[in-house]
């Protein structure tokens, strides 16, 4: 018996949803290729940094220089982020002439920058990516050793998985696929191809159990001691990224974010 028109319409609608979610996963995989390449490259150039523990200690004690603390009240003392932003603005005539920047910072005249004690939601939204990329780039420049390059790019991947809503996208993909299977919308050959595409994407992303990173696979070839150093670097970098992101979220209400990658001049 032929499929009912209503069911046919529903099947096609869910198929569009499924293909879009698969494309979203594919786009995420492409975005993660560069940080994964940096990790692979650093693994081949790995050398043991005798000052690693001191660097970890410095990062923890001087975190204010790496977290984009935007300030929440006029009574609060300027943060390092705000002081740097003000200094950069005052030293850069091009920024002072830029109408977009002045509007985002709510400046009527350039000297108003001295009165600024916090940045508003408009600035945080407009410069969301540069802020987060600036945070990751500063870490990469200041801690340019294999342990930190692998750890930082790992923390970026982890950040994007959580704050890019990839688990949610993956679940929507499974829900759409399940609907198509249960309602026998399309031939098994089509369903098998969709499953194969999904599995290939996750495999290239070094995933296991859905969208959980297989870090053992990512760090394959490193000794246990080196893995522990990388994990420690990843944990500390993640704290900085998440704290900076929370500052932005407080300002903007945004709940989805991707960081592209962390530069490395290793080698």
C-alpha positions, 0 to 999 in steps of 0.5 A: 500500500502506498505511503499516506501523503501526510506521512510522506510530508512528515518523513521528508521534513525529518529527512531535511532535519537529519541532513542538516544535523549531519552537515552541522556535525561535518562542519564541526569536524572541519573546524576541529581539523586545525587544532587536531593538526596542531596536536599531531604536529606537537606530538612529533616534536615533543620534548620535555620542558624542565620548567613545566611545573613552574609554568603551570604554577605561573598560569594559576597564580597569574590567571588574571592576565589571561581571563577576559574579566570585563568588570561588573560594577563601576565600583570595581577596580579595573581588571587587566583586560579592561586596562589593556583594552583602554591602553590599546585604544588610546595608543591606536588612532585607528580605533579612536576613529572607528565608529563601530568600536566607539558605538560598541564601547559607548564612547562619545569622544575618545577621552571617555575611555578613561571613565569606562569601568566595564564593557557593555553587552554590545561590545561583548557580542560584537567582539565575542570571537576576537575576545575568545581567540585573543585569550587562546592566542595569548596562552599559545604565545606565552606557553609555546611548548609541546605540553601546552600546545597539545593541552591548549588545543585539546581544551579548545576541542573540549570547549567547542564540544560543550559550548557548541552544543554538539551533544545536542546536535548529535542527539537531534541527529539520532532522533531524526534517524530513529523517526525515519527508521521506525516509520520506514520512511526510506529504504534501508540502503538510504538509512545505512548511508546516513549511519555511515556518514555519521560514524565516519564524521565521529571517527575522524573526530576521534569520538567514542560513545557518541560525542565523547572524545577518545583522549587516549586515541588522541594522545596515542604515542605519548608516554604516561608521564607526558600524557599527565602533563598534557592533561594538566595543561589541558585542565588549566587552559580549560579553566581560563577559557571557561572563565572568559566565556562566562564573563561574555555569557554574563554580559550577552546571554549567549549560550553557544560559542566556537573557538577556531584554534590556537596558533603555534610557532613550535619548532 
